[in-house]
Amino acid sequence: MNAAATPATPAAKRPAGRGRNLELPEHLKAYKGVWVFIEHDRGHVHSVSWELLGEARKLADKLGSSVGVAILGGPDEKLEAFAAEAFGYGADKAYIVHDPVLLGYRNEPFTKGLTDLVNKYQPEILLLGATSMGRDLAGSVATTLLTGLTADCTELNIDPTSRALAATRPTFGGSLLCTIMTLAYRPQMATVRPRVMAMPRAEEGRSGEVVQETLGMVESSIVTKLLDFLPDATSNQINLPYADVIVSGGKGLKNPENFKLVFELARVLGGEVGATRPCVQAGWVEADRQVGQTGKTVRPKLYIAAGISGAIQHRVGMESSDVIVAINTDPNAPIFDFAHYGIVGNALQVLPALTAAFAEHLGKRRRLVA
Ligand SMILES: Cc1cc2nc3c(=O)[nH]c(=O)nc-3n(C[C@H](O)[C@H](O)[C@H](O)COP(=O)(O)OP(=O)(O)OC[C@H]3O[C@@H](n4cnc5c(N)ncnc54)[C@H](O)[C@@H]3O)c2cc1C
């Protein structure tokens, strides 16, 4: 079917000012400020919320506007403490909703809570983490508000001409980066994966204003019921996005048995093990270890890539690492174009040599400290 000939929403049914009209409708011009949805679970704020706050502060400063945070949760949850932390990371105002139906994440009450806040306070930009919760919530909030949502962004800017949010994300399997602007819609929504943006520095003593709101939703009107929290039996506690050191292996390791060389070096360095997609697809390592466009985004202090070619889909997930060391037999491998240090050599020999050298060096240091 020709999409151009039969648009999903016929022009006559589109809300006024939407569709092909790229001018911001008059009634949306009142939208001001940059907001971040603060994601928390059982007493802990997800770090992606603070990473987004750092970005929100930069965007708001460019627009000359303020930063707000939306914090939704149960009656006894410490949302005010989260707000105090948010002020330190750059928020000016915290919009808090306590309600029994908001104890534990469920799509319906959180969608209502967040859309109510947006409709009342009209932020220009709304950012959420591209986590399981953030993706679920962003989609339903954007649909309810009939606004645009750019998912999985890697960069956020303000377009100098339109002053709209310019949200950049990989497309066409990661081979292109596209910048998306939702000129005629407010709020402009975007999700960003954990670790894509840098963690901002908290400013001690910085304060802000707290605004308390109510939800007005009864439990009986919600279809989903939260029965219990169960630990994820499939999760083996791999915390790739927040590891300081990652040793990753690729197809150059030849077989799953050789992956133990990667594990040994990671163990000696106190780091995590990552992998490329072909290694995960071949069943050499768990899917949770995949780094890249369809895996995790990481930002460690040290990323060692062994037998990895450096394809764009892998690169987008790890290129923000502080120091990248590549080990590859091919001196023309693309990974050497962006690695900080390169070792042209056989990973099956280089990895054990590095493991032995680090074990000796770190062992000596520990003896000295003792
Ligand atoms: C839509 C889409 C999404 C994708 N998402 C991801 C993703 O999230 N993550 C990801 O990683 N990939 C992803 N890919 C796959 C990606 O395109 C590449 O195919 C993949 O990253 C290549 O993995 P590799 O480097 O392990 O293997 P290869 O590209 O085969 O590279 C192996 C490298 O090892 C080197 N080598 C060989 N022997 C040795 C040795 N003994 N010692 C040292 N070096 C050696 C070779 O010179 C070569 O450079 C995606 C692809 C698509 C189409």
The ligand as an ORCA input file, in Angstrom:
! r2SCAN-3c Opt
* xyz 0 1
  C      20.416     -3.775     12.882
  C      21.744     -4.240     13.405
  C      22.025     -4.071     14.735
  C      23.258     -4.490     15.240
  N      23.515     -4.309     16.565
  C      24.735     -4.648     17.042
  C      25.075     -4.420     18.410
  O      24.279     -3.931     19.215
  N      26.302     -4.756     18.819
  C      27.241     -5.308     17.991
  O      28.352     -5.591     18.452
  N      26.941     -5.555     16.707
  C      25.724     -5.249     16.219
  N      25.428     -5.520     14.922
  C      26.394     -6.300     14.133
  C      27.510     -5.439     13.564
  O      27.107     -4.917     12.320
  C      28.784     -6.266     13.330
  O      28.477     -7.370     12.506
  C      29.412     -6.798     14.619
  O      29.600     -5.761     15.540
  C      30.756     -7.424     14.287
  O      31.174     -8.174     15.387
  P      32.684     -8.568     15.584
  O      33.515     -7.336     15.592
  O      32.734     -9.483     16.753
  O      32.996     -9.483     14.303
  P      33.761     -9.177     12.974
  O      33.226     -7.982     12.303
  O      33.771    -10.464     12.247
  O      35.238     -8.814     13.433
  C      36.143     -9.717     13.974
  C      37.461     -8.959     14.118
  O      38.388     -9.787     14.774
  C      39.656     -9.612     14.164
  N      40.422    -10.845     14.465
  C      40.374    -12.066     13.863
  N      41.172    -12.927     14.501
  C      41.744    -12.230     15.532
  C      42.641    -12.614     16.550
  N      43.118    -13.843     16.699
  N      43.034    -11.643     17.423
  C      42.573    -10.358     17.321
  N      41.716     -9.981     16.367
  C      41.283    -10.923     15.496
  C      39.373     -9.408     12.704
  O      40.441     -8.726     12.083
  C      38.089     -8.572     12.777
  O      38.401     -7.195     12.770
  C      24.214     -5.108     14.389
  C      23.919     -5.260     13.036
  C      22.704     -4.830     12.544
  C      22.415     -4.999     11.094
*
